[in-house]
Amino acid sequence: MSGLVKLTIDGRAVEVPTGTLLINAAKMAGIEIPAFCYYEGLSLQAACRMCLVEIEKSPKLVTSCTMPVAEGMVVHTNTPQVVEARKSMLEFILTNHPLDCPVCDKGGECELQDLTFRYGVDVSRFTEFKYHVPEKQWSPIVYFDKPRCILCYRCVRICKEGMGVGALGVVNRGVVSEITPNHGDHLECDECGMCIDICPVGALTSGIYRYKTRPWEMKHVGTACAHCADGCTTTLGVYDNRVIRGNNQDRSGVNGEFLCVKGRYAFDFVSHEERLRTPLIKKDGRFEEVSWSEALRTVAKKFDEIRARGGKLGVIGSTRTTNEENLYLQELARRTLGTNHIDHRRSGDVAALLAAVGGRPEALARTEDLYHRQAAVVIGADLAQQHPLLAFQLRANWRHHRARVYVVTRGPVREDSYAALSVRAEPGNELAALEGLRGTLKNEPELVILFGDSVRGEAVYRLVEFGASLGIPVKYVCLVGHSNSRGAMDMGLMPDFLPGYRPVQEEGLEPGLTLPEMLDSPDLDALWIVGANALRKRELAAADAFVVVQDLFLTETAQKANVVLPAASTYEKTGTVTNTCGELIGVKRAVSTMGAKTDLDIFRNLAVMLGAEIAPPAPSEIYAHMSQRGMSAAPGLTHAGLMDPANDTLFTSGTLGRYSKILNSLKEAPGELYRWTS
């Protein structure tokens, strides 16, 4: 059915699409109907009965969360009968609810508390002893207090429907009904914490946040998650310059209120006791703490000497620094240091995709496309583990719109559970397997194709040719690894491309050394490594090279450096990053670490000491380089052999994951890719 329906709610004429639930129609008209069990996007429950309304000509009150609108319907949401019904429901809900609001972590954010104040339920007719069950700890993250639970089933539904995990259920009946985890006394799940944030009361609480502070005492800062490349916004709760919790209940950013375990809990690397807070210089084989001025002078002097005699200097950038920092770094390297040996760890062949689609922006999918497109193909990626937001979007699309999802992977993945068709294919053989789906895919009205690092170089061109041959609208997503992997490429941290994927030859430069070539070069005079652990499992071929490292921790790479500069984390700086779908995500400083400087501040200080005048990039420059993407005719095939995928799971995040005590405390950590079982 289609079209609009006219009805009246509390005397207001309202016009909404056919099929709209009454509770949502009222919301569109600015009228709030209270509810505990109803939650947008989840199946309908009608368990709490708080959303009862009066409809003229109806013999009794009806639940607005299950009632679709009808033409000419006249609805009253606040009559004496409705108010009395809601007061009675609250009285029932509070029968066994403990009076522990002063110590409950949900205080100030509790929906039950708010509605109790609104409807004035100050007297209870139930005088029996309250039914009590001791509090339980299901995991290091999740605590459950059964007496506070109002059996709205939100947690059960978000885990089963939203996450596709099904780690929670209900046992027993009546007053002894209880939410319980899938293994009786403990959780085995994604540990995402969605069940905690979606709980309207304090039944589910966070082991990280409990008894720490109150919501109104914290500063709430929305910033980009520091971990995977999906670009989720995490709202950090900060108290006394410490991150106390993370969530996104204000639904800002591309992720709505979705967050995985890393986005919600893995912020503790910021305050790890091993954070670098003072610059280090290696003297006689041992590190000594020095001042910032001495460390920067040492680096500038050495770089100046190498530049003056025409020596070879390499720069390895980061996939975790901001776009502004990346753009400044490549400018400093190329214009001031005179080197085009600049690269970073690459985890997806974005350059080949942009060249293959010929700069057509309509061929590049956005995060919202995964929720709205009628069909999707996932190639060579364990999406739920590597890109949890994109997996969440696809799962919601399947539930709400019945989208057809096709899977081509080397092993079992969570998407198999709802896929229209799953095919197993070893890395490198995905396109041959995809060819077997041609007859099915060409009958789809539209398609979005997501592909991982195993599809690279010439295979990307063949994939785009395959999509074009289907004769339907096709969009693509090249999946990359870390939080700003896409931005590092967009901003020119590559030896053969300038910002905006323009060939270096446009400015009279020759392609420089790639990351592996720099590490293998025996005559390299200096190597500047910014936020990367490039020497974790190998030695530098140039044993006498001068090595400078900027990082948060004394990693394996930093231990081999001559100078180590303590850098600020993502949560300690302001700027932008670009997610795997090419969307710009804002970064905002939430806390600060004494002694650490942002990478941009370090670059600017070095530039001054090197006699350069480079202004920090303006936002317009970032947008300009993004808008130029893929306009180059350069094939991008030189990138095919340079992919070094992160292969992170839900519970790992490279170096940052190693320094998150919360992640490492979980039973599921570190997990493996392609190991999903129903």
C-alpha positions as CSV (number, residue, x, y, z in Angstrom):
1,M,0.0,0.0,0.0
2,S,1.1,3.5,-0.6
3,G,-0.1,7.1,-0.1
4,L,-0.9,9.2,2.9
5,V,-3.5,8.8,5.7
6,K,-5.2,11.6,7.4
7,L,-6.2,11.4,11.1
8,T,-6.6,13.5,14.1
9,I,-4.4,13.2,17.3
10,D,-5.3,15.4,20.3
11,G,-7.2,17.8,18.1
12,R,-4.3,18.1,15.6
13,A,-4.8,17.2,11.9
14,V,-2.0,14.8,11.0
15,E,-1.0,13.3,7.6
16,V,1.4,10.3,7.6
17,P,2.3,7.4,5.3
18,T,0.1,4.4,5.2
19,G,1.3,1.7,7.6
20,T,2.7,4.2,10.1
21,L,2.3,3.0,13.7
22,L,0.2,5.3,15.8
23,I,3.0,6.0,18.3
24,N,5.2,7.2,15.4
25,A,2.4,9.3,13.9
26,A,2.1,11.1,17.2
27,K,5.8,11.6,17.4
28,M,5.7,13.2,13.9
29,A,3.1,15.6,15.2
30,G,5.2,16.5,18.2
31,I,3.2,14.5,20.6
32,E,5.0,12.0,22.9
33,I,3.4,8.7,23.8
34,P,5.4,7.0,26.6
35,A,6.6,3.4,26.1
36,F,9.1,1.0,27.6
37,C,9.0,-2.0,25.3
38,Y,8.6,-0.2,22.0
39,Y,11.9,0.6,20.3
40,E,12.2,1.8,16.7
41,G,13.5,-0.9,14.4
42,L,12.8,-3.8,16.6
43,S,9.9,-6.3,16.5
44,L,6.7,-5.2,18.3
45,Q,6.1,-6.5,21.8
46,A,3.2,-4.6,23.4
47,A,4.5,-5.9,26.8
48,C,4.6,-2.8,29.0
49,R,1.1,-1.3,28.1
50,M,2.4,2.2,28.8
51,C,1.5,3.4,25.3
52,L,-2.3,2.9,25.7
53,V,-4.4,5.6,23.9
54,E,-8.1,6.2,23.4
55,I,-9.5,5.9,19.8
56,E,-13.0,7.1,19.2
57,K,-15.4,4.3,18.4
58,S,-13.0,1.7,19.9
59,P,-14.5,-0.2,22.9
60,K,-11.3,-0.2,24.9
61,L,-7.9,1.5,25.1
62,V,-5.4,0.2,22.5
63,T,-1.6,0.0,22.4
64,S,-0.3,2.6,20.0
65,C,2.9,0.7,19.4
66,T,1.0,-2.0,17.5
67,M,-1.8,0.0,15.9
68,P,-1.3,1.2,12.4
69,V,-3.0,4.5,11.4
70,A,-6.3,4.5,9.6
71,E,-8.1,7.1,7.5
72,G,-10.3,9.4,9.7
73,M,-9.0,7.9,13.0
74,V,-9.5,10.2,16.0
75,V,-7.0,9.6,18.8
76,H,-6.7,11.0,22.3
77,T,-3.4,10.4,24.1
78,N,-3.9,12.2,27.4
79,T,-7.5,11.7,28.6
80,P,-8.2,11.0,32.3
81,Q,-8.8,7.3,31.4
82,V,-5.5,7.1,29.6
83,V,-3.6,8.8,32.4
84,E,-5.2,6.5,35.0
85,A,-4.3,3.4,32.9
86,R,-0.7,4.5,32.8
87,K,-0.5,5.2,36.5
88,S,-1.9,1.7,37.1
89,M,0.7,0.2,34.8
90,L,3.5,2.0,36.6
91,E,2.2,0.7,39.9
92,F,2.4,-2.8,38.6
93,I,5.9,-2.3,37.2
94,L,7.1,-0.9,40.5
95,T,5.7,-3.8,42.5
96,N,9.1,-5.5,42.9
97,H,11.2,-2.6,41.7
98,P,13.8,-1.7,44.4
99,L,13.9,1.8,45.7
100,D,17.6,2.3,45.0
101,C,17.5,5.3,42.6
102,P,20.2,7.1,44.6
103,V,22.8,4.4,43.8
104,C,21.5,3.1,40.5
105,D,23.8,3.9,37.6
106,K,20.7,4.8,35.4
107,G,19.8,7.7,37.7
108,G,19.3,10.8,35.6
109,E,18.8,8.7,32.4
110,C,16.1,6.3,33.6
111,E,12.9,6.2,31.6
112,L,11.0,4.6,34.5
113,Q,12.2,7.3,36.9
114,D,11.0,10.0,34.4
115,L,7.6,8.6,33.9
116,T,7.1,8.0,37.6
117,F,7.8,11.7,38.2
118,R,5.5,12.6,35.4
119,Y,2.5,10.6,36.5
120,G,3.0,11.0,40.3
121,V,2.9,7.3,41.3
122,D,3.7,8.0,45.0
123,V,1.7,5.3,46.7
124,S,1.6,1.6,46.1
125,R,-1.2,-0.8,47.2
126,F,1.2,-3.7,47.2
127,T,2.4,-4.4,50.8
128,E,3.9,-7.8,50.3
129,F,7.7,-8.3,50.5
130,K,9.4,-7.5,47.2
131,Y,10.7,-10.4,45.3
132,H,14.5,-10.2,45.3
133,V,17.3,-12.0,43.4
134,P,21.0,-11.2,44.0
135,E,22.8,-9.2,41.3
136,K,24.7,-11.2,38.7
137,Q,27.8,-10.5,36.7
138,W,27.5,-12.0,33.2
139,S,30.8,-10.8,31.9
140,P,33.5,-8.1,32.8
141,I,31.2,-5.6,31.0
142,V,27.6,-6.7,31.8
143,Y,26.0,-6.8,35.2
144,F,22.3,-7.8,35.7
145,D,20.0,-6.7,38.5
146,K,16.9,-8.8,38.1
147,P,14.6,-6.8,40.6
148,R,15.1,-3.7,38.5
149,C,14.1,-5.5,35.3
150,I,10.6,-4.5,33.9
151,L,10.6,-7.3,31.2
152,C,10.4,-4.9,28.2
153,Y,12.5,-7.4,26.2
154,R,14.5,-4.7,24.5
155,C,17.8,-6.4,25.3
156,V,16.6,-9.7,24.0
157,R,15.4,-8.2,20.7
158,I,18.4,-6.0,20.1
159,C,20.8,-8.9,20.6
160,K,18.8,-11.3,18.4
161,E,17.5,-9.0,15.8
162,G,20.0,-6.1,15.7
163,M,23.2,-8.0,16.4
164,G,22.2,-11.4,15.0
165,V,23.8,-13.0,18.1
166,G,20.8,-14.2,20.3
167,A,22.8,-14.3,23.5
168,L,19.8,-13.4,25.7
169,G,16.5,-15.0,26.4
170,V,13.7,-15.3,29.0
171,V,13.1,-18.2,31.4
172,N,10.3,-19.0,33.9
173,R,6.9,-17.3,34.1
174,G,5.1,-14.7,36.0
175,V,6.9,-12.8,38.8
176,V,9.9,-15.1,38.5
177,S,10.4,-14.5,34.8
178,E,14.0,-13.5,34.2
179,I,16.3,-12.4,31.4
180,T,19.2,-14.9,31.2
181,P,22.3,-15.3,29.0
182,N,22.9,-18.0,26.5
183,H,25.2,-20.0,28.8
184,G,23.2,-19.8,31.9
185,D,25.6,-17.8,34.1
186,H,27.8,-16.0,31.6
187,L,27.6,-14.3,28.2
188,E,29.3,-15.4,25.0
189,C,28.6,-12.7,22.5
190,D,29.9,-9.6,20.9
191,E,30.1,-7.8,24.2
192,C,28.9,-4.7,22.4
193,G,26.9,-3.3,25.3
194,M,23.9,-2.5,23.2
195,C,21.7,-4.4,25.7
196,I,23.0,-2.0,28.5
197,D,22.3,1.2,26.5
198,I,18.9,0.1,25.3
199,C,17.7,-0.9,28.7
200,P,15.2,1.7,29.9
201,V,16.0,1.1,33.6
202,G,19.0,0.1,35.6
203,A,18.6,-3.7,35.2
204,L,21.6,-4.0,32.9
205,T,24.6,-1.9,33.9
206,S,28.2,-1.4,32.6
207,G,31.1,-3.0,34.6
208,I,33.2,-0.1,33.2
209,Y,31.0,2.8,34.3
210,R,29.1,1.6,37.4
211,Y,29.4,3.7,40.5
212,K,31.9,6.1,38.8
213,T,29.9,9.3,38.3
214,R,26.5,10.7,37.2
215,P,25.5,11.8,33.7
216,W,25.2,15.4,34.6
217,E,28.7,15.5,36.1
218,M,30.3,14.5,32.9
219,K,31.2,16.4,29.7
220,H,29.9,14.5,26.7
221,V,32.1,14.7,23.6
222,G,31.1,13.2,20.3
223,T,34.1,12.1,18.3
224,A,35.2,9.5,15.7
225,C,35.9,6.0,17.1
226,A,39.6,5.3,17.1
227,H,39.4,1.7,15.9
228,C,38.0,0.3,12.7
229,A,37.3,2.2,9.4
230,D,33.5,2.3,9.7
231,G,33.5,5.9,11.0
232,C,31.2,5.5,14.0
233,T,30.7,8.4,16.3
234,T,31.3,7.6,19.9
235,T,30.1,10.0,22.6
236,L,32.7,9.9,25.3
237,G,31.6,10.7,28.9
238,V,34.5,12.7,30.4
239,Y,35.0,13.4,34.1
240,D,38.1,15.0,35.6
241,N,40.0,14.6,32.3
242,R,39.3,10.9,32.3
243,V,37.1,9.0,29.8
244,I,34.5,7.2,32.0
245,R,32.2,5.7,29.4
246,G,31.3,5.6,25.7
247,N,28.0,5.4,23.9
248,N,26.1,7.2,21.2
249,Q,22.6,7.6,22.7
250,D,22.1,10.9,20.9
251,R,22.3,9.0,17.6
252,S,24.8,11.4,16.0
253,G,27.0,10.2,13.2
254,V,26.5,7.6,10.5
255,N,26.0,4.8,13.1
256,G,22.9,6.1,14.9
257,E,23.3,4.6,18.4
258,F,25.1,1.5,17.2
259,L,28.5,0.8,18.6
260,C,30.6,-2.3,18.8
261,V,32.6,-3.3,21.8
262,K,35.6,-1.2,20.7
263,G,33.6,1.9,20.1
264,R,31.8,1.6,23.4
265,Y,34.5,0.3,25.7
266,A,38.0,0.2,24.2
267,F,38.8,3.8,25.1
268,D,41.0,2.9,28.0
269,F,44.2,2.8,25.9
270,V,44.2,6.6,26.4
271,S,45.0,6.3,30.1
272,H,47.2,3.2,30.0
273,E,50.1,3.5,32.3
274,E,52.6,2.9,29.5
275,R,51.6,6.0,27.6
276,L,54.6,8.0,26.5
277,R,54.7,11.4,28.1
278,T,58.2,12.6,27.6
279,P,60.4,12.6,24.4
280,L,63.2,10.1,24.4
281,I,66.6,10.1,22.7
282,K,68.8,7.0,22.5
283,K,72.3,7.7,23.8
284,D,74.8,4.8,24.1
285,G,72.1,2.3,23.4
286,R,69.8,3.5,26.1
287,F,66.8,5.9,26.0
288,E,67.1,9.1,28.0
289,E,64.2,11.5,28.7
290,V,64.8,15.0,27.2
291,S,62.8,18.1,26.7
292,W,60.6,18.7,23.6
293,S,62.9,21.5,22.4
294,E,66.0,19.2,22.6
295,A,64.2,16.3,20.8
296,L,62.8,18.5,18.0
297,R,66.2,20.3,17.5
298,T,67.9,16.9,17.2
299,V,65.4,15.7,14.6
300,A,65.5,19.0,12.6
301,K,69.3,19.1,12.6
302,K,69.6,15.6,11.3
303,F,66.9,16.1,8.7
304,D,68.6,19.3,7.6
305,E,71.9,17.5,7.2
306,I,70.4,14.7,5.1
307,R,68.5,17.2,3.0
308,A,71.6,19.4,2.4
309,R,73.7,16.5,1.0
310,G,70.9,15.0,-1.0
311,G,70.5,11.9,1.2
312,K,67.6,9.5,1.2
313,L,64.8,10.1,3.7
314,G,61.7,8.0,4.0
315,V,58.4,8.8,5.7
316,I,55.8,6.2,6.9
317,G,52.5,7.8,7.7
318,S,49.6,6.5,9.8
319,T,46.1,5.2,9.3
320,R,45.1,6.7,12.7
321,T,46.2,10.4,12.2
322,T,43.6,12.9,11.0
323,N,43.1,14.1,7.4
324,E,44.6,17.5,8.4
325,E,47.7,15.8,9.8
326,N,48.1,13.5,6.8
327,L,47.8,16.4,4.4
328,Y,50.3,18.5,6.4
329,L,52.7,15.6,6.6
330,Q,52.9,14.9,2.9
331,E,53.3,18.6,2.2
332,L,56.2,18.8,4.7
333,A,57.8,15.7,3.3
334,R,57.5,16.7,-0.4
335,R,58.0,20.5,-0.2
336,T,60.4,20.9,2.7
337,L,62.3,17.7,3.1
338,G,62.4,17.1,-0.6
339,T,61.4,13.5,-0.5
340,N,58.7,11.6,-2.3
341,H,59.5,8.4,-0.4
342,I,56.2,8.5,1.6
343,D,53.7,5.7,2.2
344,H,51.6,4.0,4.8
345,R,50.2,0.6,5.6
346,R,47.5,-0.1,3.0
347,S,44.7,-2.5,3.6
348,G,42.4,-2.0,0.6
349,D,42.9,-1.0,-3.1
350,V,40.8,2.2,-3.0
351,A,43.0,3.7,-5.8
352,A,42.1,0.9,-8.2
353,L,38.4,1.2,-7.4
354,L,38.4,5.0,-8.0
355,A,40.2,4.6,-11.3
356,A,38.0,1.7,-12.4
357,V,34.7,3.6,-11.8
358,G,36.2,6.6,-13.7
359,G,35.6,9.2,-11.0
360,R,31.8,8.6,-11.0
361,P,30.7,9.5,-7.4
362,E,27.4,7.8,-7.9
363,A,29.2,4.5,-8.1
364,L,30.5,4.8,-4.6
365,A,28.2,3.6,-1.9
366,R,27.6,5.4,1.4
367,T,26.8,3.8,4.8
368,E,23.1,4.5,4.4
369,D,23.1,2.6,1.1
370,L,23.6,-0.6,2.9
371,Y,20.3,0.0,4.7
372,H,18.3,1.0,1.6
373,R,19.7,-0.9,-1.4
374,Q,17.6,-3.9,-2.3
375,A,20.5,-6.3,-2.7
376,A,24.1,-6.6,-1.6
377,V,27.1,-8.8,-2.2
378,V,29.8,-9.3,0.4
379,I,33.1,-10.5,-1.1
380,G,36.2,-11.6,0.9
381,A,35.3,-10.1,4.3
382,D,34.1,-11.3,7.6
383,L,31.8,-8.3,7.8
384,A,30.4,-8.7,11.3
385,Q,33.9,-9.0,12.7
386,Q,35.8,-6.6,10.6
387,H,33.1,-3.9,9.8
388,P,30.4,-4.3,12.5
389,L,28.5,-1.1,11.5
390,L,28.2,-2.2,7.9
391,A,27.1,-5.6,9.0
392,F,24.5,-4.0,11.3
393,Q,23.2,-1.9,8.4
394,L,22.9,-5.0,6.2
395,R,21.1,-7.0,8.8
396,A,18.6,-4.2,9.5
397,N,18.0,-3.9,5.7
398,W,17.2,-7.6,5.6
399,R,14.9,-7.4,8.6
400,H,13.0,-4.2,7.6
401,H,13.1,-4.3,3.8
402,R,13.8,-8.0,3.0
403,A,17.0,-7.1,1.1
404,R,18.7,-10.0,-0.6
405,V,22.3,-10.5,0.6
406,Y,24.8,-12.7,-1.2
407,V,28.1,-13.9,0.4
408,V,31.3,-14.9,-1.2
409,T,33.9,-15.7,1.5
410,R,36.6,-18.3,2.3
411,G,34.8,-19.4,5.4
412,P,31.6,-19.1,7.4
413,V,30.4,-15.7,8.4
414,R,27.4,-14.3,10.4
415,E,25.8,-13.1,7.2
416,D,25.3,-16.7,6.2
417,S,22.4,-16.9,8.6
418,Y,20.2,-14.6,6.5
419,A,21.9,-14.7,3.1
420,A,19.9,-15.5,0.0
421,L,23.0,-17.5,-1.1
422,S,26.4,-18.2,0.4
423,V,29.4,-19.4,-1.7
424,R,32.8,-20.4,-0.3
425,A,35.9,-19.2,-2.3
426,E,39.6,-19.0,-1.5
427,P,41.2,-15.6,-1.6
428,G,41.9,-14.6,-5.2
429,N,39.1,-16.9,-6.6
430,E,36.2,-14.7,-5.5
431,L,35.5,-13.3,-9.0
432,A,35.2,-16.8,-10.5
433,A,32.7,-17.7,-7.7
434,L,30.8,-14.4,-8.3
435,E,30.5,-15.3,-12.0
436,G,28.3,-18.2,-10.9
437,L,25.9,-15.7,-9.4
438,R,25.5,-13.7,-12.5
439,G,22.1,-15.1,-13.5
440,T,20.7,-14.3,-10.1
441,L,22.3,-10.9,-9.6
442,K,21.2,-9.6,-13.0
443,N,17.6,-10.0,-11.9
444,E,18.1,-7.7,-8.9
445,P,16.8,-4.2,-9.4
446,E,20.0,-2.7,-7.8
447,L,23.1,-3.8,-6.1
448,V,25.9,-2.7,-3.7
449,I,29.1,-4.7,-3.7
450,L,31.4,-4.7,-0.7
451,F,34.9,-6.3,-1.3
452,G,37.9,-6.9,1.0
453,D,41.6,-6.8,0.5
454,S,41.8,-10.0,-1.5
455,V,40.2,-8.2,-4.5
456,R,43.0,-5.9,-5.6
457,G,44.7,-4.4,-8.7
458,E,43.4,-5.8,-11.9
459,A,40.8,-7.8,-10.1
460,V,39.1,-4.6,-9.0
461,Y,38.7,-3.6,-12.7
462,R,37.2,-6.9,-13.5
463,L,34.8,-6.6,-10.6
464,V,33.6,-3.2,-11.8
465,E,33.3,-4.6,-15.4
466,F,31.2,-7.5,-13.9
467,G,29.0,-5.0,-12.2
468,A,28.5,-2.9,-15.4
469,S,27.7,-6.1,-17.3
470,L,24.7,-6.8,-15.1
471,G,22.7,-3.9,-16.6
472,I,21.5,-2.6,-13.2
473,P,22.6,0.2,-11.0
474,V,25.7,-1.0,-9.0
475,K,27.6,0.8,-6.2
476,Y,30.8,-0.3,-4.6
477,V,32.6,-0.2,-1.2
478,C,36.3,-1.0,-0.9
479,L,36.7,-2.2,2.7
480,V,39.8,-0.9,4.4
481,G,41.3,-1.6,7.9
482,H,41.9,1.2,10.3
483,S,40.0,4.3,11.4
484,N,41.5,6.6,8.7
485,S,42.9,4.2,6.2
486,R,40.8,5.9,3.5
487,G,41.9,9.3,4.6
488,A,45.6,8.4,4.4
489,M,45.1,7.6,0.7
490,D,42.8,10.6,0.0
491,M,45.4,13.0,1.5
492,G,48.3,11.7,-0.5
493,L,50.3,9.4,1.9
494,M,51.5,7.4,-1.2
495,P,54.7,7.6,-3.3
496,D,52.9,7.7,-6.6
497,F,49.8,9.9,-5.8
498,L,49.4,13.4,-4.5
499,P,46.3,14.4,-2.5
500,G,43.1,13.7,-4.5
501,Y,44.8,10.7,-6.3
502,R,46.6,13.0,-8.7
503,P,49.8,11.3,-10.2
504,V,53.0,12.8,-8.7
505,Q,54.2,13.4,-12.3
506,E,51.7,16.3,-12.4
507,E,54.1,18.3,-10.3
508,G,57.3,17.0,-11.9
509,L,58.0,14.3,-9.3
510,E,59.0,10.7,-9.8
511,P,57.3,8.0,-7.8
512,G,59.1,7.3,-4.6
513,L,59.7,4.2,-2.6
514,T,56.8,2.2,-1.2
515,L,56.7,1.2,2.5
516,P,58.3,-2.3,1.9
517,E,60.9,-0.7,-0.4
518,M,61.9,1.8,2.3
519,L,62.3,-1.0,4.8
520,D,64.4,-3.0,2.4
521,S,66.6,-0.1,1.2
522,P,70.2,-0.5,2.4
523,D,71.1,3.1,1.7
524,L,68.3,4.8,3.5
525,D,69.7,7.7,5.6
526,A,66.7,8.4,7.8
527,L,63.2,7.0,8.4
528,W,60.4,9.0,10.0
529,I,57.6,6.8,11.3
530,V,54.4,8.5,12.4
531,G,51.9,6.3,14.3
532,A,52.8,3.0,12.7
533,N,54.4,-0.2,14.1
534,A,56.3,-1.0,10.8
535,L,59.2,-2.7,12.5
536,R,57.2,-5.0,14.7
537,K,58.3,-8.2,13.0
538,R,61.3,-7.2,11.0
539,E,64.6,-5.2,11.0
540,L,65.4,-2.2,8.9
541,A,67.8,-3.0,6.1
542,A,69.7,0.3,6.6
543,A,71.2,-0.5,10.0
544,D,72.7,2.9,10.4
545,A,69.6,4.9,9.4
546,F,68.4,7.6,11.7
547,V,64.9,6.6,12.9
548,V,62.3,8.9,14.4
549,V,59.1,7.5,15.7
550,Q,55.9,9.4,16.8
551,D,53.6,7.1,18.8
552,L,51.5,6.7,21.9
553,F,53.5,3.8,23.3
554,L,57.0,2.4,23.2
555,T,56.1,-0.2,20.5
556,E,58.6,-2.6,19.0
557,T,59.2,0.0,16.3
558,A,59.7,2.8,18.9
559,Q,62.2,0.7,20.7
560,K,64.4,0.7,17.6
561,A,64.3,4.4,17.1
562,N,66.9,7.1,17.8
563,V,64.3,9.6,18.8
564,V,60.8,8.9,20.1
565,L,58.2,11.6,20.3
566,P,55.0,11.1,22.4
567,A,51.9,11.7,20.3
568,A,48.3,12.4,21.2
569,S,45.6,9.8,20.5
570,T,42.5,10.3,18.4
571,Y,40.5,11.2,21.5
572,E,43.0,14.0,22.2
573,K,42.8,16.0,19.0
574,T,40.4,17.8,16.7
575,G,40.0,17.3,13.0
576,T,38.4,14.8,10.5
577,V,38.8,11.3,9.4
578,T,37.4,9.5,6.3
579,N,35.6,6.2,6.7
580,T,35.7,3.2,4.4
581,C,32.6,4.6,2.5
582,G,34.4,7.9,1.9
583,E,32.3,9.9,4.4
584,L,34.0,12.7,6.4
585,I,33.7,12.1,10.2
586,G,34.5,14.8,12.8
587,V,37.1,14.3,15.5
588,K,36.9,16.4,18.6
589,R,39.3,16.5,21.6
590,A,37.8,14.9,24.7
591,V,40.8,14.6,27.0
592,S,44.5,15.4,27.1
593,T,47.6,13.6,28.2
594,M,50.3,15.7,29.9
595,G,53.5,15.7,27.8
596,A,52.0,14.4,24.6
597,K,51.5,16.6,21.5
598,T,49.2,16.2,18.6
599,D,50.9,15.0,15.4
600,L,49.9,18.3,13.7
601,D,51.7,20.3,16.5
602,I,54.8,18.1,16.1
603,F,54.8,18.6,12.3
604,R,54.3,22.4,12.7
605,N,57.1,22.7,15.2
606,L,59.5,20.7,13.0
607,A,58.5,22.8,10.0
608,V,59.4,26.0,11.8
609,M,62.8,24.6,12.8
610,L,63.4,23.5,9.2
611,G,62.7,27.0,8.0
612,A,59.4,26.2,6.3
613,E,56.1,28.2,6.5
614,I,53.3,25.7,6.0
615,A,49.8,26.8,7.2
616,P,47.5,24.1,8.7
617,P,45.1,23.0,6.1
618,A,41.7,24.6,6.0
619,P,38.5,22.4,5.9
620,S,38.0,23.5,2.2
621,E,41.3,21.8,1.3
622,I,40.2,18.6,2.8
623,Y,36.9,18.7,0.8
624,A,38.7,19.7,-2.3
625,H,41.0,16.7,-2.3
626,M,38.1,14.4,-1.5
627,S,36.1,15.8,-4.5
628,Q,39.0,15.1,-6.8
629,R,39.1,11.4,-6.0
630,G,39.4,9.1,-8.9
631,M,39.5,11.8,-11.5
632,S,43.0,10.5,-12.5
633,A,43.4,8.1,-15.3
634,A,46.2,6.4,-13.4
635,P,45.4,2.7,-13.2
636,G,46.3,2.1,-9.6
637,L,47.6,-1.3,-10.4
638,T,50.9,-0.5,-8.7
639,H,49.1,-0.9,-5.4
640,A,48.0,-4.5,-5.9
641,G,51.0,-6.1,-4.2
642,L,51.2,-3.6,-1.4
643,M,48.1,-4.7,0.6
644,D,48.9,-5.5,4.2
645,P,45.5,-6.2,5.8
646,A,45.0,-5.7,9.5
647,N,42.7,-8.7,9.8
648,D,41.4,-7.3,13.1
649,T,38.4,-9.0,14.8
650,L,35.8,-7.4,17.0
651,F,38.2,-7.8,19.9
652,T,41.5,-6.6,18.3
653,S,42.7,-3.3,17.0
654,G,46.3,-3.5,16.2
655,T,48.6,-1.7,18.7
656,L,45.6,0.1,20.3
657,G,43.9,-3.2,21.0
658,R,47.0,-4.5,22.8
659,Y,46.8,-1.5,25.2
660,S,43.1,-1.9,26.0
661,K,42.7,-3.8,29.2
662,I,39.0,-3.9,28.7
663,L,39.2,-5.7,25.4
664,N,41.8,-8.1,26.7
665,S,39.7,-9.0,29.8
666,L,36.9,-10.5,27.7
667,K,36.5,-14.2,27.3
668,E,35.9,-13.9,23.5
669,A,39.1,-12.0,22.9
670,P,40.9,-12.1,20.6
671,G,38.6,-14.2,18.4
672,E,39.2,-15.4,14.9
673,L,37.9,-14.5,11.5
674,Y,35.6,-16.8,9.5
675,R,34.8,-18.9,12.6
676,W,31.1,-18.0,13.0
677,T,28.7,-20.8,14.1
678,S,25.0,-20.5,14.7
